[in-house]
């Protein structure tokens, strides 16, 4: 039987993990079994640069935290080795980076599932979200579309003005 102090530490860990899950815009669960140290180092660096917290977690602790956070649908995928990538601001960043690495390091790094805005996603949906353009890319596309119409109208008005001048 574990000591009272050990149980208290585990309860505190579950409480902190629950708060992280609740405070995150999105999270991705991955199986990292067989990943090389070099690949893991690159992965962790990329997560860190994107503002994503990436940690290895015990399935038992994550089960308790997921239940407390209202993410019970994550529990069935908590088998084997599990790492958790969480981001508070950008809901696409964890999925984008995890999907990229799952593509490049096949059979060693697989996506188990995830969540976004309190909704649990299966592995296929996480990959689909990972393939979406980032918020900055979407904003740039929107600005391009909006300025394209204005630019077209300016060219047309200029052509009309030049036509009237020559006539």
N, C-alpha and C positions, 0 to 999 in steps of 0.2 A: 504494500500500500504506500503510495507517495506521501511524502511529508506535507504538513500543512503549509509550509513555506513554499514548496514546489507548486502545490495547487494554487496558491495565491499568485505566484509568478505567471502560471499558465492562464489564470483568469484575467490577469492584467493584460497579457499578450493578446488574448481573444478580444478583450474590450478595445484595445488600440487598433487591432485589425478590423474590427467592426466599424469603428469611426472612420478609418481610411476608406473602407468600402462605401460607406454612406456619403463621404465627402468627395468621392471621385466622380468625374463626369463619365468615365469609362474605364474598363479593365479587361484584360485578356489573360486567360489561363493557358499555359503552354507546358508541354512535356519536353524536357531538355535532355533526356537520356542519350548519352553518346556524343554530345557536342564537345568539340575540342576546346582547349583553353584559349587558343587564339580566336576562334569564332565567338566564344563567350565574352571575351574581352572587348571585341569589336561591337558585339550586340549591346553590352552594358554601356559602352561609351555612347553609342547612338541613342539609346534610351535616355541617358543622363542629359545629353545635349538637347533632347526634345522635351525635357521636363517631366519625364516618365520615371516613376519609382519602380524598380524591378528587383524582386526578392524571391528567394526560394522559400516556400512555406510548407508546413506540415499539413497534410490533408485533414487530419483530425481537427486541428485548430481552425482551419479554413471552413470546415463543415459547421462548426459552432458559430463562427463569425458570419458566414453566409446566411445561416438561419436567422440570426439576430438582425441582419441588415435587410431581410426580406428578399433574399436572392436564393431561395431554396432550390430552384431549378438548376443551380450550378452543382449541387451535391452529387448527382450521378456521375459526373466526369472526374471526380476527385479520386482517382486511382493512379498508382505509379508515382513517378516523380512529377512534381508540380512547382512551377514558378508563376508568380503573379506580377503583371505589369499594370500599374495604375497611373492615371493622369487626372489631375483636378481640373485643368482648363480645357485642353484640346481633346475632344472625344474621339478623334480619328487617329491621333498619334500612336497609341499603343497597338492598334490593329494594323496600321500601315507598316510599322517597323516589324512587328511579329510576322505578318504575311510575307514581307520581303525575305526575311530569314527562313521562314518555313519553305519558301520556294527555292532558295539557294542551298540550304542544308537539308535536303530530303532525308527521311528515315532517322534523323537525329534530333530534329526540332519540329514538333508538330503542335498545332493549335488545338486545344481541347474545347474551348468555348470562351465566352466572355459576357460582358454586360455593358449597356450604354443607357444612361439616364434612367436607371432602375429596371430596365428590361433585359432579361437574360437572352443571349444570342448563342446559337449553336456555332460550330466551327465554320461552316459554310458562310454564314452571315458575317462572321468576323472577317473572313477573307474578303467578302464582297465590300464591307466597309473599308477595309484596308486598301482596296483598289480605287476608292473614291478620291477625287482631288482634294487637297487641303483647303482650309478656309481661305488662305491667301490666294491660292490658285483660282478658286471660285470667284473671289472678289475681282481679281485681275481679268477673268473672262467676262464678268458682268460689265466692268468699266470698258473693256474692249468693244463689247456689243453696243453699249450705249453711245460711246464716242464714234463708232462706225456709222451709225445712223446720222449723227450730227455732221460728221465729216462728209457723208454722201450728200446731205442737204446743202452744205456749204459749197461743194463742188458744183452742184446743179445751179445754185443761185449765181455763182461766179460765171458759169457758162452762159446763163441768161443775160447777165450784165455785159459780158464781152460781146454777145450776139447783138444786143441793142446798140452798143457803142459802134460796132462795125456797120450797122445799118443806117 
